[in-house]
Amino acid sequence: MNDSMNRNVEFALSRATDTKYLLVKCGAIESVADAFISQFHDSEAIIISEELLLEYVEKVLQQFDNKGVKHNTSIIFENKDLYAHWGYIEKLDEILSNTDAIPVAIGSGTINDLVKLSSHHNNRNYLIVATAASMDGYTAFGASITKDGSKETFSCPAPRVLIADIDIIASAPSSMTASGYADLFAKVASGADWILADAMGVEAIDPVSFSIVQNGLHQALSDPNRINSGDKVAIQHLIEGLILSGFAMQSHKSSRPASGAEHQFSHLWNMQHHTMEDGSTPSHGFQVSIGTLVSLALYEELLKFNFQEFDIDKVIDKWPSKESQIEKALSSFKGTDFPTIGATEVAAKYNTKEEIREQFIRLKENWPETRERLKNQLIPLDKTVEMLKVVGAPTHPSQIGVSMEKLRESVTLAQMIRRRFTILDLALRADLLDSWLDNVFNNPIWNN
């Protein structure tokens, strides 16, 4: 890891509102007891993990015994299909409500989200020992939990302590590392979405949280071959990039710094209970991988577009009313588990004709500068495909059980389920979405 990344991590930690202690290095698991004592003093600990990680549970328990840390009976989930479901939250809530012990989570995304939300329900902080570079949620504000048939993000603080042992993370299954790489790659597209929203006057960039994610991002992604081979320096860059994304979300109290249109595909498919032929659910990072390719393909259409000849009045005349957009959203989600989400989000982000006129005037006037910012932010689509392939992330929707037809349908639905302004909203407001999608889905990248 180079000095610039070191400084970025240190700065991001100083801006984090929840996480106060971070240790990322080889052999970091040997310091769990010391970290616990420094932050929680003489509190009792309770380890929460899963059966596959018993080796690491035993290491931490031995440290606690050696250092005199009192600990409750560990909670070890045996379910091989463990996922972040509300039923597990209820089980953890019942256990934690009967003890004052500080949770020590050992695991990756599922364990972290379960412990994060249950700790919040029981008014206490927690410590996480990260075991894979599989997603950016370790240090994120909020937890993604499936409740009543749909995946929801519940507001709750990030961990007070994060321990990331590079030896452990580098030995994690390659599919988990590939998932994390894809999730980090998504920040390229989400950053472009924020640049676009800023340029159009929809949502100003917060320079601090934006820089926390974006500074060093391209470097962290630059050598997928080393990441795929398990190189520990490259893996450290990867996990730190993911941690930084979480810190930015803590600082901003929103996922905006790390999530754009590409994540809306993943949210949609989770809400639709999408599974592959074998009944398994594609990982968050693998879903986002496909969403990122769609987003970047749309950005390539945007960069080719000549805004100097853009007829704003023609577009404004065709802009539908809020009522008609709500009606379309209700129709689109009729019969689903979430019939009103589209109507709610479309109404929340609706802009009048005059507001959209001002947005396009701003974009048109500043297009040369905005175009240059976007070009510097983005990674070419064909290069992105090559990089994702190297680490083993999916580059075709069929690899996550999504047909090309469903992927195109998902574009329209994904635009409706979040009020966040993205490339999907620009294309819709400019009356270019259909024509751009024709080009996107005729792109040779889908022939791989």
C-alpha positions in Angstrom: 0.0 0.0 0.0 1.4 3.4 -0.9 1.5 6.5 1.3 -1.3 8.3 -0.5 -3.7 5.5 0.2 -2.5 5.5 3.8 -3.3 9.2 4.2 -6.7 8.7 2.6 -7.7 6.0 5.0 -6.5 8.0 8.0 -8.4 11.0 6.8 -11.6 9.0 6.1 -11.4 7.4 9.6 -11.2 10.9 11.1 -14.4 11.9 9.3 -16.3 8.7 10.2 -19.1 9.2 12.7 -19.3 5.6 14.0 -16.1 3.8 13.5 -13.3 4.8 15.8 -10.8 2.0 15.6 -9.5 0.4 12.3 -6.8 -2.1 11.8 -5.9 -3.4 8.4 -2.8 -5.6 8.1 -1.6 -9.2 7.9 -2.1 -10.9 11.2 -4.6 -8.4 12.4 -6.7 -11.0 14.1 -4.0 -11.4 16.7 -5.0 -7.9 18.0 -8.7 -8.4 18.4 -8.5 -8.6 22.2 -6.4 -5.5 22.5 -8.7 -3.6 20.2 -11.7 -4.8 22.2 -10.1 -3.7 25.5 -9.1 -0.3 24.1 -12.6 0.5 23.0 -14.9 -1.4 25.4 -12.6 -1.7 28.5 -13.9 -4.3 30.9 -17.1 -5.1 29.1 -18.1 -8.7 28.4 -17.9 -9.9 24.8 -20.2 -12.2 22.9 -18.9 -13.7 19.6 -21.4 -14.0 16.7 -20.2 -16.0 13.7 -21.0 -19.0 11.5 -19.8 -22.6 11.5 -17.5 -22.2 8.6 -15.4 -19.7 10.5 -14.9 -21.7 13.7 -11.1 -21.5 13.3 -11.1 -17.8 13.7 -13.7 -17.9 16.5 -11.3 -20.1 18.5 -8.4 -17.8 17.9 -10.3 -14.8 19.3 -11.6 -16.8 22.2 -8.1 -17.9 23.1 -7.0 -14.2 23.0 -9.9 -13.2 25.3 -8.9 -15.9 27.8 -5.2 -14.8 27.7 -6.1 -11.1 28.1 -8.8 -11.6 30.7 -11.7 -10.5 28.5 -14.9 -12.0 29.9 -17.1 -13.6 27.2 -20.5 -15.0 26.9 -21.4 -18.3 25.1 -20.7 -17.7 21.4 -23.6 -17.6 18.9 -22.6 -19.8 15.9 -25.0 -20.1 13.0 -25.1 -23.5 11.5 -27.3 -22.7 8.5 -25.2 -23.2 5.4 -27.7 -21.0 3.5 -27.4 -18.2 6.1 -28.6 -14.8 4.8 -29.6 -11.5 6.2 -33.2 -12.3 7.0 -35.4 -10.7 9.7 -35.9 -14.0 11.4 -32.2 -14.0 12.4 -32.6 -10.4 13.7 -35.3 -11.5 16.0 -33.2 -14.4 17.3 -30.2 -12.1 17.9 -32.4 -9.4 19.5 -33.8 -12.0 22.0 -30.3 -13.1 22.9 -28.7 -9.6 23.2 -31.6 -8.2 25.2 -30.7 -10.6 28.0 -27.1 -9.6 28.2 -25.0 -6.4 28.3 -22.2 -8.1 26.3 -20.6 -6.3 23.3 -21.1 -8.3 20.1 -17.9 -9.4 18.3 -18.9 -10.3 14.8 -16.6 -12.6 12.8 -17.6 -12.9 9.1 -18.5 -11.0 6.0 -21.6 -9.3 4.7 -24.4 -11.3 6.2 -22.9 -11.6 9.7 -22.0 -8.0 9.7 -25.5 -6.8 8.7 -27.2 -9.0 11.2 -25.0 -8.0 14.0 -25.1 -4.3 13.0 -28.9 -4.0 13.1 -29.4 -6.2 16.2 -26.7 -4.2 18.1 -28.5 -1.0 17.2 -31.8 -2.5 18.4 -30.1 -3.2 21.7 -28.4 0.2 22.1 -24.7 -0.9 21.9 -21.7 -0.7 19.6 -20.0 -3.8 18.2 -16.7 -5.0 16.7 -16.4 -6.8 13.3 -13.6 -9.1 12.2 -13.9 -9.0 8.4 -13.2 -12.3 6.7 -13.5 -11.4 3.0 -13.3 -8.4 0.7 -16.8 -9.2 -0.6 -18.7 -5.8 -0.3 -18.5 -2.3 1.0 -21.0 -2.7 3.9 -18.6 -3.3 6.7 -18.3 0.3 7.6 -21.5 1.6 5.9 -24.3 3.3 7.8 -27.3 1.0 7.5 -27.9 -2.8 7.1 -29.6 -4.6 4.3 -32.1 -7.1 5.7 -34.8 -9.1 4.0 -38.1 -8.5 5.7 -41.7 -9.3 4.6 -40.4 -10.6 1.3 -38.3 -7.6 0.2 -34.8 -6.4 1.0 -34.7 -3.2 2.9 -32.0 -0.9 4.2 -32.4 -0.2 7.9 -30.8 2.8 9.4 -28.2 1.8 12.0 -24.7 2.8 12.9 -21.6 1.2 11.5 -19.2 -0.8 13.8 -17.1 1.0 16.4 -14.2 -1.3 15.6 -13.1 -3.0 12.3 -10.3 -5.6 12.2 -9.3 -6.7 8.7 -6.7 -9.4 8.6 -5.2 -9.5 5.1 -4.0 -13.1 5.5 -7.6 -14.2 6.2 -9.1 -12.0 3.5 -6.6 -13.1 0.8 -7.5 -16.8 1.6 -11.3 -16.2 1.2 -13.1 -17.9 -1.7 -12.2 -16.2 -5.0 -15.9 -15.6 -5.7 -16.2 -13.4 -2.6 -13.1 -11.4 -3.7 -14.6 -11.1 -7.2 -17.8 -9.8 -5.7 -16.0 -7.2 -3.7 -14.0 -6.1 -6.7 -17.2 -5.7 -8.7 -18.8 -3.7 -5.8 -15.8 -1.4 -5.7 -15.8 -1.0 -9.5 -19.4 0.2 -9.2 -18.0 3.4 -7.6 -16.8 4.4 -11.0 -20.4 4.5 -12.3 -21.9 5.9 -9.1 -19.3 8.7 -9.0 -20.3 9.6 -12.6 -23.9 9.7 -11.5 -23.1 12.2 -8.8 -21.0 14.3 -11.2 -24.0 14.4 -13.5 -26.5 15.3 -10.7 -24.1 18.1 -9.6 -23.7 19.5 -13.1 -27.5 19.7 -13.5 -28.1 21.3 -10.2 -30.1 18.3 -8.9 -27.8 17.3 -6.0 -24.5 19.0 -5.2 -21.4 16.9 -4.6 -20.1 16.8 -1.1 -16.4 17.2 -1.8 -15.3 15.3 1.4 -17.4 12.2 1.0 -16.9 12.2 -2.8 -13.1 12.3 -2.4 -13.0 9.6 0.3 -14.5 7.2 -2.3 -12.9 8.4 -5.4 -9.3 9.2 -4.4 -7.3 6.1 -5.1 -10.2 4.3 -6.6 -8.7 3.7 -10.0 -5.5 2.6 -8.4 -7.3 0.0 -6.2 -8.9 -1.4 -9.4 -5.9 -1.2 -11.6 -4.4 -4.7 -11.3 -7.2 -7.3 -11.4 -4.6 -10.0 -12.2 -2.8 -9.5 -8.8 -6.2 -9.5 -7.0 -7.2 -12.7 -8.8 -3.9 -14.3 -7.8 -4.5 -13.4 -4.1 -1.6 -10.9 -4.0 -1.8 -9.4 -0.5 -0.8 -5.9 -1.4 -3.5 -5.8 -4.1 -6.1 -7.4 -1.7 -5.2 -4.7 0.9 -5.9 -2.0 -1.7 -9.2 -3.7 -2.5 -10.5 -4.0 1.1 -9.3 -0.5 1.9 -11.3 0.8 -1.1 -14.4 -0.9 0.2 -13.8 0.4 3.7 -13.4 3.9 2.4 -16.8 3.6 0.6 -18.3 2.8 4.0 -16.7 5.7 5.7 -18.0 8.0 3.0 -21.5 6.7 3.6 -21.0 7.3 7.4 -19.9 10.8 6.8 -22.7 11.6 4.3 -25.4 9.6 6.2 -26.4 8.3 2.8 -25.3 5.7 0.3 -25.0 8.5 -2.4 -21.2 8.5 -2.4 -21.0 4.8 -3.3 -24.3 3.9 -5.0 -25.9 4.9 -8.2 -28.0 3.4 -11.0 -25.9 0.3 -11.0 -27.0 -0.6 -7.5 -30.6 0.0 -8.4 -30.5 -3.1 -10.5 -29.4 -5.2 -7.5 -32.0 -3.6 -5.3 -34.7 -4.4 -7.9 -33.7 -8.0 -8.3 -33.6 -8.6 -4.6 -37.0 -7.2 -4.3 -38.2 -9.5 -7.1 -36.6 -12.5 -5.2 -34.5 -13.2 -8.2 -32.6 -16.5 -8.1 -30.6 -18.6 -10.5 -31.6 -22.0 -11.9 -30.1 -23.7 -8.9 -32.2 -21.6 -6.5 -29.3 -19.6 -5.2 -29.2 -15.8 -5.1 -26.4 -14.0 -7.0 -24.2 -12.0 -4.6 -24.7 -8.3 -4.3 -21.4 -7.6 -6.1 -22.2 -9.9 -9.0 -25.6 -8.2 -9.5 -23.9 -4.8 -9.3 -21.4 -6.0 -11.9 -24.1 -6.3 -14.5 -25.7 -3.0 -13.4 -22.3 -1.3 -13.8 -21.9 -2.5 -17.4 -25.4 -1.1 -18.3 -24.6 2.2 -16.6 -21.2 2.5 -18.3 -22.7 1.6 -21.7 -25.3 4.4 -21.2 -22.5 6.8 -20.3 -20.7 6.0 -23.5 -23.9 7.0 -25.3 -24.0 10.2 -23.3 -20.4 11.1 -24.2 -21.1 10.6 -27.9 -24.1 12.9 -27.7 -23.9 16.4 -29.0 -25.5 18.6 -26.5 -24.8 21.7 -28.5 -27.6 20.6 -30.8 -29.9 19.4 -28.1 -33.5 20.8 -28.5 -34.6 21.5 -24.9 -38.0 22.9 -25.9 -38.8 19.8 -27.8 -38.0 17.6 -24.9 -39.9 19.8 -22.4 -43.0 19.7 -24.5 -43.1 15.9 -24.3 -42.4 15.7 -20.5 -45.3 13.9 -18.9 -47.2 15.1 -15.8 -46.5 13.8 -12.3 -49.9 12.1 -12.3 -49.2 10.1 -15.5 -45.8 9.0 -14.2 -47.3 7.9 -11.0 -50.0 6.0 -12.9 -47.3 4.3 -15.0 -45.3 3.3 -11.9 -48.4 1.8 -10.3 -49.1 -0.2 -13.4 -45.5 -1.3 -13.7 -45.4 -2.7 -10.1 -49.0 -4.0 -9.9 -49.2 -7.5 -8.4 -45.7 -7.3 -6.9 -44.7 -7.4 -3.2 -44.0 -3.7 -3.5 -46.9 -2.2 -5.5 -46.5 1.4 -4.4 -42.7 1.8 -4.3 -42.5 3.1 -7.9 -45.2 5.6 -7.4 -43.6 6.9 -4.2 -40.1 7.3 -5.6 -41.3 8.7 -8.9 -43.4 11.3 -7.1 -40.5 12.2 -4.8 -38.0 13.0 -7.6 -40.5 14.5 -10.1 -39.5 17.8 -11.5 -41.7 20.3 -13.3 -41.1 21.3 -16.9 -39.5 24.5 -15.9 -37.2 22.8 -13.4 -36.1 20.3 -16.0 -35.5 23.2 -18.5 -33.2 24.8 -16.0 -31.4 21.5 -15.5 -30.7 21.1 -19.2 -29.7 24.7 -19.7 -27.1 24.2 -17.0 -25.9 21.0 -18.5 -25.8 22.5 -22.0 -23.9 25.6 -20.9 -21.3 23.5 -18.9 -21.2 20.5 -21.2 -17.5 20.7 -22.3 -16.4 20.9 -18.7 -18.8 18.2 -17.5 -17.9 15.9 -20.4 -14.3 16.2 -19.4 -15.0 15.4 -15.8 -17.0 12.3 -16.8 -14.3 11.1 -19.2 -11.7 11.3 -16.3 -14.1 9.5 -14.0 -15.2 6.7 -16.3 -13.3 3.5 -17.4 -14.1 2.5 -21.0 -16.7 -0.3 -21.3 -14.5 -2.8 -23.2 -11.7 -2.4 -20.6 -14.2 -2.8 -17.8 -15.4 -6.1 -19.2 -11.8 -7.3 -19.4 -11.0 -6.3 -15.9 -14.1 -7.9 -14.4 -13.5 -11.1 -16.3 -10.0 -11.4 -14.9 -11.2 -11.5 -11.3 -14.1 -13.8 -12.2 -17.0 -11.3 -11.9 -19.9 -11.8 -14.3 -19.9 -9.8 -17.5 -23.1 -11.2 -19.1 -26.5 -11.2 -17.4 -27.0 -15.0 -18.1 -24.2 -15.6 -15.6 -26.5 -14.4 -12.8 -29.6 -16.0 -14.3 -30.9 -12.8 -15.9 -32.0 -12.9 -19.6 -31.3 -10.0 -22.0 -35.0 -9.4 -22.1 -35.3 -9.1 -18.3 -32.2 -6.9 -18.2 -33.8 -4.4 -20.5 -37.1 -4.5 -18.6 -35.1 -3.9 -15.4 -33.7 -0.6 -16.7 -37.2 1.0 -16.7 -38.1 -0.5 -13.3 -34.8 0.3 -11.7 -35.2 4.0 -12.6 -38.5 4.0 -10.7 -37.4 2.4 -7.4 -35.1 5.1 -6.1 -35.4 8.9 -6.0 -31.7 9.3 -6.5 -30.8 11.0 -9.8 -28.7 8.9 -12.1 -27.9 8.4 -15.8 -31.2 6.6 -16.1 -33.0 9.8 -15.1 -31.0 12.0 -17.5 -31.8 9.6 -20.4 -35.5 9.5 -19.5 -35.8 13.3 -19.2 -33.9 13.9 -22.4 -36.2 11.4 -24.2 -33.2 9.4 -25.2 -33.6 6.3 -23.0 -35.1 4.0 -25.7 -32.7 5.0 -28.5 -29.7 4.7 -26.2 -30.9 1.3 -24.9 -31.2 0.1 -28.5 -27.5 0.9 -28.9 -26.6 -0.5 -25.5 -28.2 -3.9 -26.1 -26.7 -4.1 -29.6 -23.2 -3.6 -28.2 -20.8 -6.5 -28.9 -20.0 -6.8 -25.2 -23.1 -8.9 -24.7 -21.7 -11.5 -27.2 -18.9 -12.6 -24.8 
